[in-house]
Amino acid sequence: MIRQPNGSRLSCGAERKCSQTQFYLRTRLELKEDGSYAINGTVTAIETLPVRLAQLTEGGKFFLIFVRAAPRRPYREVIRAVDLAKGAGFEIVGYMP
């Protein structure tokens, strides 16, 4: 049983399989190798990133975000992106390899 942010519960046979499915239902922020940013696979300019992240947190829709950075992205860019996400209302940040 997995508890959703809205209080509902998701039931499935295998917790491992279910948690992998949940990953795709969450917000992913990617810092790509070419210097671009993507939210759930959609490329987003750094200038519009704060606005787009704020739209996702409106009404408490999402509060968890996963961040994945390409190996050669500078650490300061990752921290900047996480600061933007937290400023937009994301409370929990998960870092992905």
C-alpha positions as CSV (number, residue, x, y, z in Angstrom):
1,M,0.0,0.0,0.0
2,I,1.4,3.4,-1.0
3,R,0.0,6.6,0.4
4,Q,-0.6,9.4,-2.1
5,P,-0.1,13.1,-1.3
6,N,-3.9,13.6,-1.5
7,G,-4.5,10.9,1.2
8,S,-5.6,8.2,-1.1
9,R,-3.9,4.8,-1.2
10,L,-2.6,2.8,-4.1
11,S,-2.6,-0.9,-3.7
12,C,-0.6,-3.3,-5.8
13,G,0.7,-6.8,-5.5
14,A,4.4,-6.1,-5.4
15,E,5.7,-3.1,-3.6
16,R,8.9,-3.0,-5.6
17,K,6.9,-2.9,-8.9
18,C,4.5,-0.4,-7.5
19,S,7.2,2.0,-6.3
20,Q,8.8,1.9,-9.7
21,T,5.5,2.9,-11.3
22,Q,5.1,5.7,-8.8
23,F,8.4,7.2,-10.0
24,Y,6.8,8.1,-13.3
25,L,3.8,9.7,-11.6
26,R,6.1,12.2,-9.9
27,T,7.9,15.3,-11.1
28,R,11.3,14.8,-12.6
29,L,13.7,17.7,-13.2
30,E,16.7,16.8,-15.4
31,L,19.8,18.7,-16.0
32,K,21.0,17.4,-19.3
33,E,24.5,17.0,-20.7
34,D,23.9,19.7,-23.3
35,G,23.2,22.4,-20.7
36,S,19.4,22.2,-21.0
37,Y,16.8,21.5,-18.3
38,A,13.8,19.2,-18.7
39,I,10.7,18.7,-16.6
40,N,9.2,15.2,-17.1
41,G,11.0,15.0,-20.4
42,T,9.9,18.4,-21.7
43,V,12.8,20.8,-22.3
44,T,12.3,24.0,-20.4
45,A,14.4,27.1,-20.6
46,I,16.1,28.2,-17.4
47,E,14.2,31.5,-17.6
48,T,10.9,29.8,-17.5
49,L,11.8,27.1,-15.0
50,P,10.6,28.9,-11.9
51,V,7.2,29.6,-13.4
52,R,6.8,26.1,-14.7
53,L,7.8,24.5,-11.4
54,A,5.3,26.9,-9.5
55,Q,2.5,25.8,-11.9
56,L,3.2,22.2,-10.9
57,T,2.9,22.9,-7.2
58,E,-0.3,25.0,-7.4
59,G,-3.1,23.5,-5.3
60,G,-0.8,21.0,-3.7
61,K,-0.7,18.8,-6.7
62,F,2.9,17.8,-6.3
63,F,5.3,18.2,-3.4
64,L,8.0,15.7,-4.3
65,I,10.5,16.2,-7.1
66,F,13.3,14.0,-8.4
67,V,16.4,15.6,-9.7
68,R,18.8,13.9,-12.1
69,A,21.9,15.7,-13.4
70,A,24.2,14.6,-16.2
71,P,27.6,13.6,-14.8
72,R,29.4,16.7,-16.2
73,R,26.9,19.3,-15.0
74,P,28.5,21.6,-12.4
75,Y,27.4,21.2,-8.8
76,R,26.3,24.8,-8.6
77,E,23.8,24.3,-11.4
78,V,22.2,21.4,-9.6
79,I,22.0,23.4,-6.4
80,R,20.5,26.3,-8.3
81,A,17.8,24.0,-9.9
82,V,17.0,22.5,-6.5
83,D,16.7,26.0,-5.0
84,L,14.3,27.0,-7.7
85,A,12.2,23.8,-7.1
86,K,12.1,24.5,-3.3
87,G,11.2,28.1,-4.0
88,A,8.3,27.0,-6.2
89,G,6.9,24.9,-3.4
90,F,8.4,21.4,-3.6
91,E,9.1,20.2,-0.1
92,I,10.9,16.9,-0.8
93,V,13.8,16.5,-3.2
94,G,15.1,13.2,-4.3
95,Y,18.4,13.0,-6.1
96,M,18.8,10.3,-8.8
97,P,22.0,8.9,-10.1
